[in-house]
Amino acid sequence: MRWTDLERTEHIYELHLGESIEVAGLGRMTLVGVKPAPLIDPNKFSWLPGIEGKDGGGSAIYFVLEFEDGVKACHPQDGDCPRF
């Protein structure tokens, strides 16, 4: 995972399923699931019997984040996020 803090310092972390890490300036993150993209694009082979084309197919990660003291989620529509 790549994390850039408010001082624009980049941090690189290696996440393992089920393990927690401390993310500098953010909090404790635990990876709880992954949904990888398909290795083979089914749309390229949809002409084959039994293979159906599909929309989307990007990858996703699922994690639990416990913020450090003083850290909170911000919402751009409320105007409370830092501007760069």
PDB file of N, CA, C and O in Angstrom:
ATOM      1  N   MET A   1       0.837  -1.159   0.000  1.00  0.00           N
ATOM      2  CA  MET A   1       0.000   0.000   0.000  1.00  0.00           C
ATOM      3  C   MET A   1       0.891   1.234   0.000  1.00  0.00           C
ATOM      4  O   MET A   1       1.930   1.260   0.659  1.00  0.00           O
ATOM      5  N   ARG A   2       0.480   2.245  -0.738  1.00  0.00           N
ATOM      6  CA  ARG A   2       1.207   3.518  -0.764  1.00  0.00           C
ATOM      7  C   ARG A   2       0.339   4.561  -0.061  1.00  0.00           C
ATOM      8  O   ARG A   2      -0.835   4.727  -0.393  1.00  0.00           O
ATOM      9  N   TRP A   3       0.917   5.254   0.904  1.00  0.00           N
ATOM     10  CA  TRP A   3       0.213   6.262   1.699  1.00  0.00           C
ATOM     11  C   TRP A   3       1.054   7.538   1.692  1.00  0.00           C
ATOM     12  O   TRP A   3       2.246   7.502   1.996  1.00  0.00           O
ATOM     13  N   THR A   4       0.428   8.667   1.343  1.00  0.00           N
ATOM     14  CA  THR A   4       1.107   9.954   1.386  1.00  0.00           C
ATOM     15  C   THR A   4       0.448  10.789   2.468  1.00  0.00           C
ATOM     16  O   THR A   4      -0.753  11.051   2.406  1.00  0.00           O
ATOM     17  N   ASP A   5       1.228  11.211   3.465  1.00  0.00           N
ATOM     18  CA  ASP A   5       0.663  11.976   4.578  1.00  0.00           C
ATOM     19  C   ASP A   5       0.500  13.451   4.202  1.00  0.00           C
ATOM     20  O   ASP A   5       0.830  13.852   3.086  1.00  0.00           O
ATOM     21  N   LEU A   6      -0.011  14.255   5.139  1.00  0.00           N
ATOM     22  CA  LEU A   6      -0.275  15.664   4.859  1.00  0.00           C
ATOM     23  C   LEU A   6       0.989  16.474   4.601  1.00  0.00           C
ATOM     24  O   LEU A   6       0.923  17.547   4.001  1.00  0.00           O
ATOM     25  N   GLU A   7       2.142  15.973   5.048  1.00  0.00           N
ATOM     26  CA  GLU A   7       3.416  16.637   4.745  1.00  0.00           C
ATOM     27  C   GLU A   7       3.962  16.190   3.395  1.00  0.00           C
ATOM     28  O   GLU A   7       5.075  16.554   3.015  1.00  0.00           O
ATOM     29  N   ARG A   8       3.179  15.406   2.683  1.00  0.00           N
ATOM     30  CA  ARG A   8       3.518  14.866   1.367  1.00  0.00           C
ATOM     31  C   ARG A   8       4.697  13.899   1.400  1.00  0.00           C
ATOM     32  O   ARG A   8       5.441  13.772   0.427  1.00  0.00           O
ATOM     33  N   THR A   9       4.856  13.220   2.534  1.00  0.00           N
ATOM     34  CA  THR A   9       5.856  12.164   2.653  1.00  0.00           C
ATOM     35  C   THR A   9       5.192  10.854   2.271  1.00  0.00           C
ATOM     36  O   THR A   9       4.129  10.513   2.788  1.00  0.00           O
ATOM     37  N   GLU A  10       5.824  10.122   1.363  1.00  0.00           N
ATOM     38  CA  GLU A  10       5.252   8.868   0.900  1.00  0.00           C
ATOM     39  C   GLU A  10       5.752   7.707   1.755  1.00  0.00           C
ATOM     40  O   GLU A  10       6.943   7.606   2.050  1.00  0.00           O
ATOM     41  N   HIS A  11       4.829   6.838   2.145  1.00  0.00           N
ATOM     42  CA  HIS A  11       5.139   5.642   2.933  1.00  0.00           C
ATOM     43  C   HIS A  11       4.656   4.427   2.144  1.00  0.00           C
ATOM     44  O   HIS A  11       3.576   4.456   1.554  1.00  0.00           O
ATOM     45  N   ILE A  12       5.448   3.373   2.133  1.00  0.00           N
ATOM     46  CA  ILE A  12       5.081   2.128   1.456  1.00  0.00           C
ATOM     47  C   ILE A  12       4.939   1.043   2.526  1.00  0.00           C
ATOM     48  O   ILE A  12       5.823   0.860   3.363  1.00  0.00           O
ATOM     49  N   TYR A  13       3.810   0.326   2.484  1.00  0.00           N
ATOM     50  CA  TYR A  13       3.544  -0.748   3.444  1.00  0.00           C
ATOM     51  C   TYR A  13       3.189  -2.023   2.692  1.00  0.00           C
ATOM     52  O   TYR A  13       2.584  -1.983   1.621  1.00  0.00           O
ATOM     53  N   GLU A  14       3.572  -3.145   3.268  1.00  0.00           N
ATOM     54  CA  GLU A  14       3.187  -4.438   2.729  1.00  0.00           C
ATOM     55  C   GLU A  14       2.083  -4.988   3.623  1.00  0.00           C
ATOM     56  O   GLU A  14       2.271  -5.148   4.829  1.00  0.00           O
ATOM     57  N   LEU A  15       0.939  -5.274   3.028  1.00  0.00           N
ATOM     58  CA  LEU A  15      -0.209  -5.779   3.775  1.00  0.00           C
ATOM     59  C   LEU A  15      -0.363  -7.276   3.540  1.00  0.00           C
ATOM     60  O   LEU A  15      -0.213  -7.756   2.417  1.00  0.00           O
ATOM     61  N   HIS A  16      -0.663  -8.004   4.602  1.00  0.00           N
ATOM     62  CA  HIS A  16      -0.954  -9.433   4.514  1.00  0.00           C
ATOM     63  C   HIS A  16      -2.355  -9.653   5.070  1.00  0.00           C
ATOM     64  O   HIS A  16      -2.735  -9.051   6.074  1.00  0.00           O
ATOM     65  N   LEU A  17      -3.111 -10.513   4.417  1.00  0.00           N
ATOM     66  CA  LEU A  17      -4.481 -10.792   4.815  1.00  0.00           C
ATOM     67  C   LEU A  17      -4.569 -11.174   6.291  1.00  0.00           C
ATOM     68  O   LEU A  17      -3.899 -12.105   6.738  1.00  0.00           O
ATOM     69  N   GLY A  18      -5.391 -10.456   7.036  1.00  0.00           N
ATOM     70  CA  GLY A  18      -5.614 -10.736   8.452  1.00  0.00           C
ATOM     71  C   GLY A  18      -4.634 -10.088   9.403  1.00  0.00           C
ATOM     72  O   GLY A  18      -4.848 -10.125  10.614  1.00  0.00           O
ATOM     73  N   GLU A  19      -3.558  -9.490   8.892  1.00  0.00           N
ATOM     74  CA  GLU A  19      -2.569  -8.838   9.753  1.00  0.00           C
ATOM     75  C   GLU A  19      -2.816  -7.339   9.824  1.00  0.00           C
ATOM     76  O   GLU A  19      -3.300  -6.727   8.871  1.00  0.00           O
ATOM     77  N   SER A  20      -2.475  -6.760  10.970  1.00  0.00           N
ATOM     78  CA  SER A  20      -2.618  -5.318  11.164  1.00  0.00           C
ATOM     79  C   SER A  20      -1.266  -4.637  11.037  1.00  0.00           C
ATOM     80  O   SER A  20      -0.235  -5.205  11.396  1.00  0.00           O
ATOM     81  N   ILE A  21      -1.282  -3.407  10.519  1.00  0.00           N
ATOM     82  CA  ILE A  21      -0.080  -2.592  10.448  1.00  0.00           C
ATOM     83  C   ILE A  21      -0.405  -1.209  10.994  1.00  0.00           C
ATOM     84  O   ILE A  21      -1.556  -0.774  10.965  1.00  0.00           O
ATOM     85  N   GLU A  22       0.613  -0.526  11.489  1.00  0.00           N
ATOM     86  CA  GLU A  22       0.462   0.863  11.924  1.00  0.00           C
ATOM     87  C   GLU A  22       0.863   1.755  10.763  1.00  0.00           C
ATOM     88  O   GLU A  22       1.992   1.678  10.278  1.00  0.00           O
ATOM     89  N   VAL A  23      -0.048   2.594  10.320  1.00  0.00           N
ATOM     90  CA  VAL A  23       0.200   3.504   9.205  1.00  0.00           C
ATOM     91  C   VAL A  23       0.502   4.880   9.797  1.00  0.00           C
ATOM     92  O   VAL A  23      -0.347   5.472  10.463  1.00  0.00           O
ATOM     93  N   ALA A  24       1.702   5.383   9.556  1.00  0.00           N
ATOM     94  CA  ALA A  24       2.154   6.649  10.131  1.00  0.00           C
ATOM     95  C   ALA A  24       1.187   7.786   9.811  1.00  0.00           C
ATOM     96  O   ALA A  24       0.899   8.056   8.645  1.00  0.00           O
ATOM     97  N   GLY A  25       0.694   8.444  10.845  1.00  0.00           N
ATOM     98  CA  GLY A  25      -0.187   9.584  10.668  1.00  0.00           C
ATOM     99  C   GLY A  25      -1.620   9.238  10.348  1.00  0.00           C
ATOM    100  O   GLY A  25      -2.421  10.138  10.093  1.00  0.00           O
ATOM    101  N   LEU A  26      -1.975   7.959  10.351  1.00  0.00           N
ATOM    102  CA  LEU A  26      -3.335   7.551  10.018  1.00  0.00           C
ATOM    103  C   LEU A  26      -3.943   6.671  11.102  1.00  0.00           C
ATOM    104  O   LEU A  26      -4.971   7.024  11.681  1.00  0.00           O
ATOM    105  N   GLY A  27      -3.323   5.534  11.382  1.00  0.00           N
ATOM    106  CA  GLY A  27      -3.855   4.622  12.395  1.00  0.00           C
ATOM    107  C   GLY A  27      -3.517   3.182  12.083  1.00  0.00           C
ATOM    108  O   GLY A  27      -2.573   2.896  11.347  1.00  0.00           O
ATOM    109  N   ARG A  28      -4.297   2.281  12.649  1.00  0.00           N
ATOM    110  CA  ARG A  28      -4.075   0.840  12.478  1.00  0.00           C
ATOM    111  C   ARG A  28      -4.992   0.330  11.374  1.00  0.00           C
ATOM    112  O   ARG A  28      -6.202   0.554  11.396  1.00  0.00           O
ATOM    113  N   MET A  29      -4.381  -0.370  10.397  1.00  0.00           N
ATOM    114  CA  MET A  29      -5.130  -0.906   9.267  1.00  0.00           C
ATOM    115  C   MET A  29      -4.989  -2.419   9.251  1.00  0.00           C
ATOM    116  O   MET A  29      -3.894  -2.955   9.422  1.00  0.00           O
ATOM    117  N   THR A  30      -6.120  -3.107   9.041  1.00  0.00           N
ATOM    118  CA  THR A  30      -6.137  -4.557   8.940  1.00  0.00           C
ATOM    119  C   THR A  30      -6.767  -4.940   7.606  1.00  0.00           C
ATOM    120  O   THR A  30      -7.897  -4.545   7.318  1.00  0.00           O
ATOM    121  N   LEU A  31      -6.051  -5.699   6.797  1.00  0.00           N
ATOM    122  CA  LEU A  31      -6.574  -6.182   5.527  1.00  0.00           C
ATOM    123  C   LEU A  31      -7.490  -7.365   5.804  1.00  0.00           C
ATOM    124  O   LEU A  31      -7.059  -8.360   6.386  1.00  0.00           O
ATOM    125  N   VAL A  32      -8.763  -7.264   5.387  1.00  0.00           N
ATOM    126  CA  VAL A  32      -9.726  -8.322   5.690  1.00  0.00           C
ATOM    127  C   VAL A  32     -10.245  -9.050   4.455  1.00  0.00           C
ATOM    128  O   VAL A  32     -10.924 -10.069   4.582  1.00  0.00           O
ATOM    129  N   GLY A  33      -9.937  -8.542   3.261  1.00  0.00           N
ATOM    130  CA  GLY A  33     -10.382  -9.237   2.057  1.00  0.00           C
ATOM    131  C   GLY A  33      -9.840  -8.596   0.801  1.00  0.00           C
ATOM    132  O   GLY A  33      -9.489  -7.417   0.785  1.00  0.00           O
ATOM    133  N   VAL A  34      -9.777  -9.397  -0.260  1.00  0.00           N
ATOM    134  CA  VAL A  34      -9.352  -8.899  -1.562  1.00  0.00           C
ATOM    135  C   VAL A  34     -10.244  -9.508  -2.633  1.00  0.00           C
ATOM    136  O   VAL A  34     -10.737 -10.627  -2.494  1.00  0.00           O
ATOM    137  N   LYS A  35     -10.438  -8.755  -3.688  1.00  0.00           N
ATOM    138  CA  LYS A  35     -11.189  -9.251  -4.843  1.00  0.00           C
ATOM    139  C   LYS A  35     -10.371  -8.885  -6.074  1.00  0.00           C
ATOM    140  O   LYS A  35     -10.569  -7.823  -6.663  1.00  0.00           O
ATOM    141  N   PRO A  36      -9.452  -9.765  -6.462  1.00  0.00           N
ATOM    142  CA  PRO A  36      -8.551  -9.427  -7.572  1.00  0.00           C
ATOM    143  C   PRO A  36      -9.270  -9.412  -8.915  1.00  0.00           C
ATOM    144  O   PRO A  36     -10.304 -10.056  -9.096  1.00  0.00           O
ATOM    145  N   ALA A  37      -8.702  -8.665  -9.846  1.00  0.00           N
ATOM    146  CA  ALA A  37      -9.206  -8.663 -11.221  1.00  0.00           C
ATOM    147  C   ALA A  37      -8.926 -10.034 -11.841  1.00  0.00           C
ATOM    148  O   ALA A  37      -7.990 -10.717 -11.425  1.00  0.00           O
ATOM    149  N   PRO A  38      -9.726 -10.445 -12.827  1.00  0.00           N
ATOM    150  CA  PRO A  38      -9.462 -11.743 -13.469  1.00  0.00           C
ATOM    151  C   PRO A  38      -8.121 -11.755 -14.187  1.00  0.00           C
ATOM    152  O   PRO A  38      -7.690 -10.739 -14.734  1.00  0.00           O
ATOM    153  N   LEU A  39      -7.469 -12.902 -14.181  1.00  0.00           N
ATOM    154  CA  LEU A  39      -6.186 -13.037 -14.871  1.00  0.00           C
ATOM    155  C   LEU A  39      -6.357 -12.967 -16.383  1.00  0.00           C
ATOM    156  O   LEU A  39      -5.486 -12.465 -17.094  1.00  0.00           O
ATOM    157  N   ILE A  40      -7.493 -13.478 -16.871  1.00  0.00           N
ATOM    158  CA  ILE A  40      -7.787 -13.460 -18.305  1.00  0.00           C
ATOM    159  C   ILE A  40      -9.066 -12.666 -18.505  1.00  0.00           C
ATOM    160  O   ILE A  40     -10.066 -12.926 -17.835  1.00  0.00           O
ATOM    161  N   ASP A  41      -9.047 -11.705 -19.414  1.00  0.00           N
ATOM    162  CA  ASP A  41     -10.224 -10.890 -19.711  1.00  0.00           C
ATOM    163  C   ASP A  41     -11.263 -11.768 -20.422  1.00  0.00           C
ATOM    164  O   ASP A  41     -11.032 -12.181 -21.558  1.00  0.00           O
ATOM    165  N   PRO A  42     -12.411 -12.064 -19.775  1.00  0.00           N
ATOM    166  CA  PRO A  42     -13.392 -12.953 -20.396  1.00  0.00           C
ATOM    167  C   PRO A  42     -13.999 -12.362 -21.663  1.00  0.00           C
ATOM    168  O   PRO A  42     -14.503 -13.111 -22.499  1.00  0.00           O
ATOM    169  N   ASN A  43     -13.967 -11.043 -21.830  1.00  0.00           N
ATOM    170  CA  ASN A  43     -14.540 -10.429 -23.022  1.00  0.00           C
ATOM    171  C   ASN A  43     -13.758 -10.799 -24.283  1.00  0.00           C
ATOM    172  O   ASN A  43     -14.323 -10.817 -25.377  1.00  0.00           O
ATOM    173  N   LYS A  44     -12.463 -11.095 -24.138  1.00  0.00           N
ATOM    174  CA  LYS A  44     -11.648 -11.471 -25.297  1.00  0.00           C
ATOM    175  C   LYS A  44     -11.957 -12.891 -25.774  1.00  0.00           C
ATOM    176  O   LYS A  44     -11.661 -13.244 -26.915  1.00  0.00           O
ATOM    177  N   PHE A  45     -12.551 -13.701 -24.900  1.00  0.00           N
ATOM    178  CA  PHE A  45     -12.810 -15.102 -25.235  1.00  0.00           C
ATOM    179  C   PHE A  45     -14.294 -15.446 -25.163  1.00  0.00           C
ATOM    180  O   PHE A  45     -14.655 -16.619 -25.062  1.00  0.00           O
ATOM    181  N   SER A  46     -15.159 -14.427 -25.214  1.00  0.00           N
ATOM    182  CA  SER A  46     -16.595 -14.684 -25.061  1.00  0.00           C
ATOM    183  C   SER A  46     -17.173 -15.482 -26.224  1.00  0.00           C
ATOM    184  O   SER A  46     -18.294 -15.982 -26.128  1.00  0.00           O
ATOM    185  N   TRP A  47     -16.433 -15.609 -27.313  1.00  0.00           N
ATOM    186  CA  TRP A  47     -16.888 -16.416 -28.444  1.00  0.00           C
ATOM    187  C   TRP A  47     -16.768 -17.914 -28.159  1.00  0.00           C
ATOM    188  O   TRP A  47     -17.358 -18.730 -28.867  1.00  0.00           O
ATOM    189  N   LEU A  48     -15.995 -18.281 -27.112  1.00  0.00           N
ATOM    190  CA  LEU A  48     -15.860 -19.693 -26.747  1.00  0.00           C
ATOM    191  C   LEU A  48     -17.083 -20.160 -25.964  1.00  0.00           C
ATOM    192  O   LEU A  48     -17.649 -19.391 -25.188  1.00  0.00           O
ATOM    193  N   PRO A  49     -17.501 -21.426 -26.163  1.00  0.00           N
ATOM    194  CA  PRO A  49     -18.643 -21.942 -25.402  1.00  0.00           C
ATOM    195  C   PRO A  49     -18.346 -21.940 -23.899  1.00  0.00           C
ATOM    196  O   PRO A  49     -17.264 -22.349 -23.477  1.00  0.00           O
ATOM    197  N   GLY A  50     -19.307 -21.480 -23.096  1.00  0.00           N
ATOM    198  CA  GLY A  50     -19.179 -21.499 -21.644  1.00  0.00           C
ATOM    199  C   GLY A  50     -18.512 -20.272 -21.046  1.00  0.00           C
ATOM    200  O   GLY A  50     -18.438 -20.149 -19.824  1.00  0.00           O
ATOM    201  N   ILE A  51     -18.025 -19.363 -21.880  1.00  0.00           N
ATOM    202  CA  ILE A  51     -17.396 -18.142 -21.374  1.00  0.00           C
ATOM    203  C   ILE A  51     -18.272 -16.954 -21.743  1.00  0.00           C
ATOM    204  O   ILE A  51     -18.528 -16.693 -22.918  1.00  0.00           O
ATOM    205  N   GLU A  52     -18.718 -16.252 -20.736  1.00  0.00           N
ATOM    206  CA  GLU A  52     -19.585 -15.102 -20.948  1.00  0.00           C
ATOM    207  C   GLU A  52     -18.815 -13.814 -20.703  1.00  0.00           C
ATOM    208  O   GLU A  52     -18.021 -13.715 -19.768  1.00  0.00           O
ATOM    209  N   GLY A  53     -19.065 -12.823 -21.566  1.00  0.00           N
ATOM    210  CA  GLY A  53     -18.476 -11.512 -21.354  1.00  0.00           C
ATOM    211  C   GLY A  53     -19.089 -10.854 -20.129  1.00  0.00           C
ATOM    212  O   GLY A  53     -20.190 -11.216 -19.714  1.00  0.00           O
ATOM    213  N   LYS A  54     -18.385  -9.888 -19.545  1.00  0.00           N
ATOM    214  CA  LYS A  54     -18.928  -9.194 -18.377  1.00  0.00           C
ATOM    215  C   LYS A  54     -18.407  -7.768 -18.341  1.00  0.00           C
ATOM    216  O   LYS A  54     -17.367  -7.454 -18.919  1.00  0.00           O
ATOM    217  N   ASP A  55     -19.149  -6.911 -17.653  1.00  0.00           N
ATOM    218  CA  ASP A  55     -18.748  -5.516 -17.481  1.00  0.00           C
ATOM    219  C   ASP A  55     -17.916  -5.385 -16.213  1.00  0.00           C
ATOM    220  O   ASP A  55     -18.076  -6.170 -15.279  1.00  0.00           O
ATOM    221  N   GLY A  56     -17.033  -4.398 -16.179  1.00  0.00           N
ATOM    222  CA  GLY A  56     -16.240  -4.141 -14.972  1.00  0.00           C
ATOM    223  C   GLY A  56     -15.161  -5.183 -14.799  1.00  0.00           C
ATOM    224  O   GLY A  56     -14.575  -5.657 -15.773  1.00  0.00           O
ATOM    225  N   GLY A  57     -14.899  -5.540 -13.549  1.00  0.00           N
ATOM    226  CA  GLY A  57     -13.900  -6.554 -13.270  1.00  0.00           C
ATOM    227  C   GLY A  57     -12.641  -6.017 -12.629  1.00  0.00           C
ATOM    228  O   GLY A  57     -11.636  -6.723 -12.556  1.00  0.00           O
ATOM    229  N   GLY A  58     -12.676  -4.761 -12.156  1.00  0.00           N
ATOM    230  CA  GLY A  58     -11.520  -4.208 -11.476  1.00  0.00           C
ATOM    231  C   GLY A  58     -11.285  -4.889 -10.140  1.00  0.00           C
ATOM    232  O   GLY A  58     -12.137  -5.640  -9.663  1.00  0.00           O
ATOM    233  N   SER A  59     -10.149  -4.635  -9.541  1.00  0.00           N
ATOM    234  CA  SER A  59      -9.840  -5.250  -8.263  1.00  0.00           C
ATOM    235  C   SER A  59     -10.301  -4.354  -7.115  1.00  0.00           C
ATOM    236  O   SER A  59     -10.506  -3.154  -7.297  1.00  0.00           O
ATOM    237  N   ALA A  60     -10.461  -4.943  -5.944  1.00  0.00           N
ATOM    238  CA  ALA A  60     -10.885  -4.207  -4.754  1.00  0.00           C
ATOM    239  C   ALA A  60     -10.181  -4.794  -3.537  1.00  0.00           C
ATOM    240  O   ALA A  60      -9.846  -5.978  -3.506  1.00  0.00           O
ATOM    241  N   ILE A  61      -9.964  -3.949  -2.538  1.00  0.00           N
ATOM    242  CA  ILE A  61      -9.453  -4.425  -1.257  1.00  0.00           C
ATOM    243  C   ILE A  61     -10.434  -3.992  -0.176  1.00  0.00           C
ATOM    244  O   ILE A  61     -11.118  -2.977  -0.306  1.00  0.00           O
ATOM    245  N   TYR A  62     -10.490  -4.766   0.871  1.00  0.00           N
ATOM    246  CA  TYR A  62     -11.369  -4.475   1.999  1.00  0.00           C
ATOM    247  C   TYR A  62     -10.514  -4.449   3.254  1.00  0.00           C
ATOM    248  O   TYR A  62      -9.733  -5.370   3.496  1.00  0.00           O
ATOM    249  N   PHE A  63     -10.658  -3.403   4.050  1.00  0.00           N
ATOM    250  CA  PHE A  63      -9.845  -3.281   5.243  1.00  0.00           C
ATOM    251  C   PHE A  63     -10.628  -2.591   6.343  1.00  0.00           C
ATOM    252  O   PHE A  63     -11.631  -1.922   6.096  1.00  0.00           O
ATOM    253  N   VAL A  64     -10.144  -2.769   7.567  1.00  0.00           N
ATOM    254  CA  VAL A  64     -10.674  -2.084   8.746  1.00  0.00           C
ATOM    255  C   VAL A  64      -9.630  -1.055   9.144  1.00  0.00           C
ATOM    256  O   VAL A  64      -8.443  -1.370   9.233  1.00  0.00           O
ATOM    257  N   LEU A  65     -10.067   0.170   9.383  1.00  0.00           N
ATOM    258  CA  LEU A  65      -9.155   1.242   9.749  1.00  0.00           C
ATOM    259  C   LEU A  65      -9.578   1.843  11.076  1.00  0.00           C
ATOM    260  O   LEU A  65     -10.709   2.304  11.230  1.00  0.00           O
ATOM    261  N   GLU A  66      -8.656   1.836  12.039  1.00  0.00           N
ATOM    262  CA  GLU A  66      -8.873   2.481  13.333  1.00  0.00           C
ATOM    263  C   GLU A  66      -7.980   3.717  13.362  1.00  0.00           C
ATOM    264  O   GLU A  66      -6.756   3.603  13.419  1.00  0.00           O
ATOM    265  N   PHE A  67      -8.600   4.902  13.323  1.00  0.00           N
ATOM    266  CA  PHE A  67      -7.839   6.143  13.274  1.00  0.00           C
ATOM    267  C   PHE A  67      -7.032   6.377  14.545  1.00  0.00           C
ATOM    268  O   PHE A  67      -7.449   5.999  15.640  1.00  0.00           O
ATOM    269  N   GLU A  68      -5.852   7.017  14.379  1.00  0.00           N
ATOM    270  CA  GLU A  68      -5.083   7.504  15.525  1.00  0.00           C
ATOM    271  C   GLU A  68      -5.891   8.610  16.188  1.00  0.00           C
ATOM    272  O   GLU A  68      -6.789   9.187  15.573  1.00  0.00           O
ATOM    273  N   ASP A  69      -5.568   8.905  17.450  1.00  0.00           N
ATOM    274  CA  ASP A  69      -6.215  10.027  18.131  1.00  0.00           C
ATOM    275  C   ASP A  69      -5.995  11.298  17.327  1.00  0.00           C
ATOM    276  O   ASP A  69      -4.879  11.574  16.887  1.00  0.00           O
ATOM    277  N   GLY A  70      -7.039  12.060  17.138  1.00  0.00           N
ATOM    278  CA  GLY A  70      -6.943  13.319  16.422  1.00  0.00           C
ATOM    279  C   GLY A  70      -7.167  13.214  14.925  1.00  0.00           C
ATOM    280  O   GLY A  70      -7.271  14.237  14.249  1.00  0.00           O
ATOM    281  N   VAL A  71      -7.245  12.001  14.389  1.00  0.00           N
ATOM    282  CA  VAL A  71      -7.486  11.814  12.961  1.00  0.00           C
ATOM    283  C   VAL A  71      -8.967  11.541  12.763  1.00  0.00           C
ATOM    284  O   VAL A  71      -9.571  10.779  13.517  1.00  0.00           O
ATOM    285  N   LYS A  72      -9.553  12.169  11.741  1.00  0.00           N
ATOM    286  CA  LYS A  72     -10.967  11.930  11.450  1.00  0.00           C
ATOM    287  C   LYS A  72     -11.158  11.897   9.939  1.00  0.00           C
ATOM    288  O   LYS A  72     -10.341  12.418   9.180  1.00  0.00           O
ATOM    289  N   ALA A  73     -12.237  11.282   9.528  1.00  0.00           N
ATOM    290  CA  ALA A  73     -12.589  11.262   8.109  1.00  0.00           C
ATOM    291  C   ALA A  73     -13.109  12.640   7.731  1.00  0.00           C
ATOM    292  O   ALA A  73     -13.780  13.297   8.527  1.00  0.00           O
ATOM    293  N   CYS A  74     -12.799  13.073   6.523  1.00  0.00           N
ATOM    294  CA  CYS A  74     -13.322  14.359   6.071  1.00  0.00           C
ATOM    295  C   CYS A  74     -14.217  14.129   4.861  1.00  0.00           C
ATOM    296  O   CYS A  74     -14.099  13.122   4.163  1.00  0.00           O
ATOM    297  N   HIS A  75     -15.095  15.063   4.631  1.00  0.00           N
ATOM    298  CA  HIS A  75     -16.048  14.970   3.544  1.00  0.00           C
ATOM    299  C   HIS A  75     -15.948  16.222   2.689  1.00  0.00           C
ATOM    300  O   HIS A  75     -16.302  17.308   3.148  1.00  0.00           O
ATOM    301  N   PRO A  76     -15.468  16.094   1.442  1.00  0.00           N
ATOM    302  CA  PRO A  76     -15.279  17.280   0.598  1.00  0.00           C
ATOM    303  C   PRO A  76     -16.530  18.126   0.459  1.00  0.00           C
ATOM    304  O   PRO A  76     -16.443  19.350   0.362  1.00  0.00           O
ATOM    305  N   GLN A  77     -17.702  17.484   0.448  1.00  0.00           N
ATOM    306  CA  GLN A  77     -18.929  18.257   0.281  1.00  0.00           C
ATOM    307  C   GLN A  77     -19.202  19.152   1.499  1.00  0.00           C
ATOM    308  O   GLN A  77     -19.950  20.123   1.392  1.00  0.00           O
ATOM    309  N   ASP A  78     -18.607  18.837   2.643  1.00  0.00           N
ATOM    310  CA  ASP A  78     -18.773  19.666   3.843  1.00  0.00           C
ATOM    311  C   ASP A  78     -17.689  20.733   3.943  1.00  0.00           C
ATOM    312  O   ASP A  78     -17.752  21.602   4.812  1.00  0.00           O
ATOM    313  N   GLY A  79     -16.691  20.672   3.055  1.00  0.00           N
ATOM    314  CA  GLY A  79     -15.622  21.661   3.054  1.00  0.00           C
ATOM    315  C   GLY A  79     -14.609  21.487   4.173  1.00  0.00           C
ATOM    316  O   GLY A  79     -13.867  22.422   4.473  1.00  0.00           O
ATOM    317  N   ASP A  80     -14.556  20.304   4.805  1.00  0.00           N
ATOM    318  CA  ASP A  80     -13.632  20.126   5.929  1.00  0.00           C
ATOM    319  C   ASP A  80     -12.390  19.313   5.578  1.00  0.00           C
ATOM    320  O   ASP A  80     -11.694  18.856   6.484  1.00  0.00           O
ATOM    321  N   CYS A  81     -12.085  19.116   4.288  1.00  0.00           N
ATOM    322  CA  CYS A  81     -10.876  18.401   3.883  1.00  0.00           C
ATOM    323  C   CYS A  81      -9.767  19.375   3.538  1.00  0.00           C
ATOM    324  O   CYS A  81     -10.036  20.455   3.011  1.00  0.00           O
ATOM    325  N   PRO A  82      -8.515  19.012   3.827  1.00  0.00           N
ATOM    326  CA  PRO A  82      -7.394  19.882   3.440  1.00  0.00           C
ATOM    327  C   PRO A  82      -7.343  20.050   1.933  1.00  0.00           C
ATOM    328  O   PRO A  82      -7.712  19.137   1.194  1.00  0.00           O
ATOM    329  N   ARG A  83      -6.898  21.183   1.478  1.00  0.00           N
ATOM    330  CA  ARG A  83      -6.742  21.452   0.050  1.00  0.00           C
ATOM    331  C   ARG A  83      -5.256  21.501  -0.284  1.00  0.00           C
ATOM    332  O   ARG A  83      -4.467  22.094   0.451  1.00  0.00           O
ATOM    333  N   PHE A  84      -4.884  20.885  -1.378  1.00  0.00           N
ATOM    334  CA  PHE A  84      -3.480  20.855  -1.794  1.00  0.00           C
ATOM    335  C   PHE A  84      -3.296  21.711  -3.012  1.00  0.00           C
ATOM    336  O   PHE A  84      -2.183  21.823  -3.525  1.00  0.00           O
TER     337      PHE A  84
END
